[in-house]
Amino acid sequence: MEKLIIAGADESGRGAVIGPMIMVGVSIHSDKEHFLRKFGVKDSKELTAKKREKLSKSIEKIAKDIIVLEIGACKIDNYRRSGISMNKLEAMKFAEIINLLEPKTAYIDCPDTNKAKIEGLIRRMLNNNVKLVVEHFADKKYPSVSAASIIAKVERDKRVKKLEREYGEIGSGYPSDPITQEWLRNWLKENKDFPEIVRKTWVTAEFMTKERLQRKLSSFFKNVLKFG
């Protein structure tokens, strides 16, 4: 008898202004799902970094397949400039993950308030007749989504640490992080533009860039008036 394959998918870094968004899909035979509960998988935000790393190794041992997609800051900017919203981008990548994993049922953590809209976007891009469950807080309800959430967070943390080795302390990369804000401002003080690790289409980055330009213009006009 063929074993049923289920899959969960989630992301990490959607709202960050620095670094990539990591999207992960985890497939598992349905008769092994109870192991995920036994391990104690849950929403990655409710776990310490050390616990996430430990759980990610346990997940890797029992998962059928794991798909990790990295969408860099530059690619996100390019998508947005071409009119592709973050919701549509996520739907595209979720569909890509599901098509690769080929599960019987796929559970998705919904990134938008309109579940029907997101489900419709994903459904149109699927190759197979997969049962699709798109829900808010799916990372709390379904172990396979919790597993994907954990691996996505672990993988993004790895990328952030790698970026810090090259660019210095950037914090979490989220706009609300004071360390991230300070790094962005300091970078602009010393450079003409943000590096490719920054999502330049983000409101935070756009505002700081305009703020810098206004300061330069004010300084220019002051000098004109002074020496004119």
Stockholm file with secondary structure:
# STOCKHOLM 1.0

chainA/1-228         MEKLIIAGADESGRGAVIGPMIMVGVSIHSDKEHFLRKFGVKDSKELTAKKREKLSKSIEKIAKDIIVLEIGACKIDNYRRSGISMNKLEAMKFAEIINLLEPKTAYIDCPDTNKAKIEGLIRRMLNNNVKLVVEHFADKKYPSVSAASIIAKVERDKRVKKLEREYGEIGSGYPSDPITQEWLRNWLKENKDFPEIVRKTWVTAEFMTKERLQRKLSSFFKNVLKFG
#=GR chainA/1-228 SS CCCCEEEEEEEECTTCSBSCEEEEEEEEEGGGHHHHHHHTCCCGGGSCHHHHHHHHHHHHHHCSEEEEEEECHHHHHHHHHTTCCHHHHHHHHHHHHHHHHCCSEEEEECCSSCHHHHHHHHHTTCSSCCEEEEETTHHHHCHHHHHHHHHHHHHHHHHHHHHHHHHCCCTTSCTTCHHHHHHHHHHHHHSSSCCTTBCTTSHHHHHHHHHHHHHHHHHHHHHHHHHC
#=GC SS_cons         CCCCEEEEEEEECTTCSBSCEEEEEEEEEGGGHHHHHHHTCCCGGGSCHHHHHHHHHHHHHHCSEEEEEEECHHHHHHHHHTTCCHHHHHHHHHHHHHHHHCCSEEEEECCSSCHHHHHHHHHTTCSSCCEEEEETTHHHHCHHHHHHHHHHHHHHHHHHHHHHHHHCCCTTSCTTCHHHHHHHHHHHHHSSSCCTTBCTTSHHHHHHHHHHHHHHHHHHHHHHHHHC
//
